[in-house]
Amino acid sequence: MRNKRQKITVFEHQSVILNQEFEDGVVFDVKKLEAFERFFGKGVPYYNLIRNGIQFNEYVGAIQVGNTLIEVLPKADKRKMDASSKDTWRNVLIDMLRIVHGFDVKAPSSSHLKIRNNSVLDLYFEMFVKEVEYLLRQGLVKKYHQKEGNLTALKGSINFNKHISKNLIHKEKFFTIYTAYDNEHILHIILFQVLELLKRINRNPLLTSRINSLLLSFPEMPCQKITEENFDKIVFNRKTEGYKRAIDIARLILLQYHPDLSKGNNDVLALMFDMNLLWEKFVLVTLKKERSVKIKGQNSKYFWKPDGGNRRSIRPDITISKSGKSFVIDTKWKMVDRRPAIEDIRQMYVYHQYFNADKVALLYPGLKGYTSGKFVNIEKQSTLSNKECGLMFTEFKDQVKNWQKQMISDVLEWINN
């Protein structure tokens, strides 16, 4: 019987020390530490090794090593790091991921995620299962593709080299290359491999029966090594557009899976996300809901060109246009005490110049409010210019959807004042 998963929940930048005890009596023992040390040897950016332990950085999500799952949650307030705070920020992270990646587009509205409060890893597993269940209900897409085989009937063209080597005795057979129209193509090969992988590494009993049921219903596919190149070559069309969500999740799972070739029982699956990038995308998706302004993300302009080299560009996170005016927002996922890093202020000054912005602002999570500031006049150091750079703070209170509404309202107020 499969061993029960041991779960450890921490916040970003938190350390886990040897023999430290967590909820449900789970202890970070020597075996767990050695497993994470081996995984770190692959050059992962998610945490650093410290004396007798590991320290996580700005990446959040989940890492499962064998039967041990470490869940890393974001944190942007000064609440105690207790069970209630963990539940709150787990739900925030899951909702942010769903909003950024659009996971709830086709999900049936009649039921919510049963495993919502378990982990980010379980979220991805269930979303993949739901997508494949949806595809099976709709009917799997067939495609034309080339096959070869030793057949009793002449079909397609004969592969003479293989025909001669295999059929010197069996005169009744023909080794042929022919075109088939069936379910055996790269999309289904990828989905089938993920289902088989989930059967091995899933530790959530609520998903076990659904995964097994899918494997019984899904046509068996040939074994093929799947690489990033396979995903890059996939082109979706009108008939296969419905596969895109499942393939996106499959890509994340397959490419982040690291089998343990030495011990055999400490396979690693790391679904970790840079919280700075997630925050930037979340704010961008949120602001794009407002139709009264024009929003762009990563709008770049050339900035510098070395002799004999390529031009370098600058890219503010978000640019906003309204009534001929331009505004720039740079997102920062960190807690500050109304005193930003000088590098950030210098960066915002450049955005003022290059994007001819009426206002620029740094957007942080934190207690709601706005701190206005002006750049000093270059010619007359004793006076202020009309170039404003403010610090905007947006506070999470109860639900992410309310957080989004408040964020839009705060940005519109900043633009219109």
N, C-alpha and C positions, 0 to 999 in steps of 0.2 A: 504493500500500500504506500502511496506517495506521502512523504513527510509533510506535516503541517508547516505552512510558511511562518517564519518569524519576522515580525515587522518592527522596524525602528523609524520613528518620525523625528526629524530635526528641522531647523530653519536654516536659511542660507547663511553662510559664513560661520556656522556653528561647528564645534569640534566633537568628535566621537573618540573616546579614550578607551584603551584596553581595560576590560572588566567592568566597564560602565554598564549599569543596569537601567533598562527602560521599561515601558508599560508591559504588562502581562508577564513580568519576570524575564524578559528577553535580555541576555547578556552579550555584549560585544566581546567575545572571547578570542583566544589566539587564532583559532581556525578562521574566524571571520576576518580578523585583521590580516592574516597571511593571504587570504583570497583577494582582498582589496589591494594589497601590496602587489600581487601578481598582475592584477588588472591595470594598476597604475603604470606598470612597466611597459604597457602598450602605448604610452604617451597620451593618456586621457587628460582633458583640461578641467574635469568636473571637481576635482579636489586635490589637495596637496598632502603629502605625507609629513607628519610631525612625530615627535618622540612618542612611541607607543600609541599611535592613533592616526587619525586622518582629520583634515579640516576642509570643509566644503567652501566654495567661493560663490560667485554670482550665478551659478547654474542651479536651476530648480527642476524637479521632476521626480523620477524614481530609478533606482539601480537595483536590479535583482541579481544576486550572486548565489547560485544554488537555491537553497530554501530561505535565504536571508534577503529581505527587501528593505532597503533604506529609502525612505521618502523624504525629499528635501523641499520644504515649502518656502514661499516668499514671505517677507514681513516688512511692513512699511508703517508700523506704529509702535508705541511703547507699552502695549499691553503685555501682561505676564505671558511667559511661554508655557501655558498650561494646556490641558486637553481642550478646553473651550476655544482658546486662541488657535490651536491646531486645526480644529474643525472649521473654524471661520476661514482661515487662509487656505485650507485645502479646497474648500468650495469656491473661493475666489480664483485660485489657480485653475481649477477645472473649468469654471465659467469663462475665464479669459482665453483658455486654449480652444474651447468650443466656439467662441466668438471670432477669434483670429482665423481659425482653420475652417469655420463653417460646418462643423460636424453635424449640426442638427437640421440640415437641409431636407433630407429624405427620411429622417427617423420618424416612425409612426408616433403620432401625437397622443395615442391612447395610454401610453405607459412611460413613466420616467425611468431613468437608469436605476436599476435595483442596487447596483454596486457603487453608487455615487460616492459614498463616504469611505470607500476602502483605499484607493490610491489612484494616482494618475495612470499608472501602468494598467490597472483594471479598466479605466476609462477607455484607453486605446484598444484593449482587447475586446471590450464589449461593442465599441463602435465598429470595429472590423467585423465582428460576428453579425451585427445588425445589417451591415452593408451586404455581406455575402448572403444572408437570409433573404434580403430584398431582391438580390440578383437571381436567386433560385426561384423565387415566386414569379418574377417577371419572365423567366426562361433564359437559359444561358445562350449567348450569341455564338453562332457557328461561323467559321472562316475557312477559306480555301488555303491549303498549304501542301507542300510537297512531302511525300513519304516514300520510303523504300522498304521492300520486303520480299521474302521468298514465297511466292503465291502459286497456287495450283492452276490459276487461270491467267492468261496474258492480259495485263492491264497496264496502260501507259507505255513507257519505253524500257527496253531491256538494258540493264547495266551489265555489259558483257564480261568485264573482268570478274565481278563477283559471281555472275551466273556460272562461269566456267569453273571457278574455284569451289563453289558450293554444290553444283548440280551435275557433277560427272557421273554420279550413280543415280541420283533422282532425276531421271529424264522428264518426269511428269511436272516438274516445277520450273518456275521462271522467276529469276531475281530482277525485279522491275522497279523503276522510279515512276510514281504516278501522283496525280493530284487528288487530294481528299477534301471533303467538305464536312467538317465535324467540329467538336468542341476542343480538340487538342491544339491549343495555340498558347502563346506566351502569357496572355492575361490569366488564363485558367491554370497554367503551370505555376505562376507566382502565387495565386490565391490558394491553391492546393498545398503548396509548400508552407505557407504561413499557417494554415489550419493544422498541418502535421506538427509544426513547431509549437503552436499553442497547446496542442495536446500534451507535449512533453514538458513545457515550462509553466503552464498555467497552474496557479495554486489557489484559485478562487473557486470554491465548490458551486457557486451560483452559475458559473459559466461552463463547467465541465460537461454537463449533459447536452448543452446547446452545441458545443464544439464537436462532441462525438456524433450528434445527430447530423451536423453538416457534413462530416466526413463520410457518413453512410450515404447521404444524398448526393454528394458531389462526385462527378465522374473521376476515376483514378487517372492521374497524369504521370507522364514519365519523369524520372529524376533528372534535373538539370541544374548546374551551378548558376545561381542568379547573382549578377554583379550590378554595379551602378550603371554600367554601359547598357545592360538590358532595359533598365528603366528609362534611360535617356533616349532610346530608340523607339519607345512606344509613342504612337500617334493615334489619338482618339478621333473617332468620326461620329456621325449621327447615331449609328447603331451601338457604339461602345462608350458613348459619353457617360452612361450610367455607371461605368466601372471606375471612373476617375477617383472618387472618394476612397473606395476600397484599395485601389492601387497606391494612392498617396500614403495611406496608413501602412500598407504592406511594405512599401519602400522604407519607411521609418523603422519598422520592426526588423525586417531582414538585414538591413545594412548596419543596424546597431546591435545585432546579436553576435556574441563572441563565444564560440564553443570552447570548453575547457579541454584541451587536447592532452594535458599532462595528467591531471587527476581524474577527469571524466565526470565529476559530480558537482562542479562549480561553474557551470555555464553562466555567462553574463549577458543580460539584456539591459541596456542603459537608454532610457528615454529621458534625456535631459535637455533643458532649454536655457539659453542665455537670457536671463531675466531682463537685461537692458533692451535686447531686441524684441522680446515678447511685449514689454511695456510700450515700446515705440509702435509696434504693429497694432496693439490694442487701442492706443490713443488714435491712431490713423483711421482704423476701421470705425471707431466710435464717432469721430468728427465727420466722416463721410456720410453719416446718416443725416446730417443737416444739409438741406438742399438750397438754403439761401446764400451759401458761400461756395466758392470753388476750392477744393482741397487737392493738393498734390503731395505725394510722399517721395522723398529722396530726389528732389529736383536739383540736378547738378549743373554747375557752371565751371568752365575752365579757370584755373587759378594761377598756375605757375608752370613754366616750361624750361627745363634745363637745356643747355647747349648739347645738341646731339641726342637728346632723350625725349621721352614721351611726355605729353602735357599731363598735369595733375589737376584734379577737380575738387571742388568742395560741394558737399551735399547736406543741406539742412534736413532734419527729420521730416518736417511738415511745413509747406508753404500754403498760405491762404490768400485768396483774392476776393475782393468785394468792392464794387463801385469804383473801380480804377485804383484802389489802394491795395498795398501788399503787406502781408504780415508773415513773420517766421516764428515757428515754435520748435524748440529742441527739447526732447524728452530726456529726463534723467531719473533712473530708478535708484534713488538713494535718499536717506534722511539727512537733511541739512537744517541748520538753525538760522535760516534767513541770511546766511553768509556763504555764497557759492564759491567754488574754486575759481581762482583768477584765470585759469586756462579756459574755463567755460565762458567767462565774461569777454575775454579776448576773441573767442570764437564767435560770439554773438555780434561783436563789433564788426567783424569781417562780413557777416551775413547782412548787416545794415548797409554796408558799402556795396557789396556785389549784387544784392537783390533789390536794392533801392527800397528797402522796407520802411514803412511808416512806424512800425513797432516790432520789437523782437522780445521773446520771452522764453525763459526756462521753465518747463513744467515738471513738477515733482509730485510724488504722492506725499500726503501729509495733511496736517490741519488746514482746513479751508482758509484761503486768504490770498492777497496779492500785495507784493512789495514792489513799489515803483522806484525806478532809478534812472538817472540821465548820465550819458557819457560827458566827460569834461571836454570843453572846446580846445582843440589842438593848438590854435594860435594864441588864444587867451586862456591860460591855465586857471585863472581866477573865476572864469565863467563856465556855465553849463551849456552844452549844445542842445538842440531839439531832438537828439537821437535818444529814444527811450529803450531801456532794457529792463524788463520786470521779472520778478520771480513769482510764478503762479503755482499754487498748491491746491490739490484736489484730494478730498478725504473720502475713504471708503467707510460707510456706516453700517448698512444692513444687507443690501442686495446689489449685485453687479449692475443689473439693468438700471437701478436708480442712480448708481455711480455714473453710468454713461450719460444719463439725462442731466445730472448736475454738471458734469464736465462740459457738455455742449453749452449749457446755459452760462457757465463761467467764461468760456472762450468767446461767446457772442457778446457778453457784457464787456469783456476786455477789448474787443474789436470796436465796439460802438462808442466807447467812452474816449 
